[in-house]
Amino acid sequence: MYVWCTFLGEKPFQVTHNGPLFAQGHYTGCSTPPPDKCRAQVDLQRLEAYDGHWHAVKHKDSGWTKCSGRLTTPGLKCVHDGHKETYNTQVTLQVEYHGRFSEPGIADSHNTVIDC
């Protein structure tokens, strides 16, 4: 028997024009029966030009909890200096069922390029 949930990372977004930048993930479904608990993490990542690697700039961890809802990082304050940078959302999900834990699943959203 496979027990699972899916957790989708949304492209980074701003609620208001020139406002902070957020990363968010949300559950899209679970198996029947569902896991007993899930642990989701969401990272707002920035692609660093100097080394070509993604670095987390904001992070949110749900802890072990029910497998539903949304998880949003704290906002990254944007300093508009005319220099655009590339961001994405990375989500990690791990499930627990009857005392057994899955390997973490990791996925990235589409990128967004913004002056932030």
Secondary structure, 3 states (H helix, E strand, C coil): CCCCEEEEEEEEEECCCCCCEEEEEEEEEECCCCCCEEEEEEEEEEECCCCCCEEEEEEEEEEEECCCCEEECCCECCCCCCCCEEEEEEEEEEEEECCEECCCEEEECCCEEECC
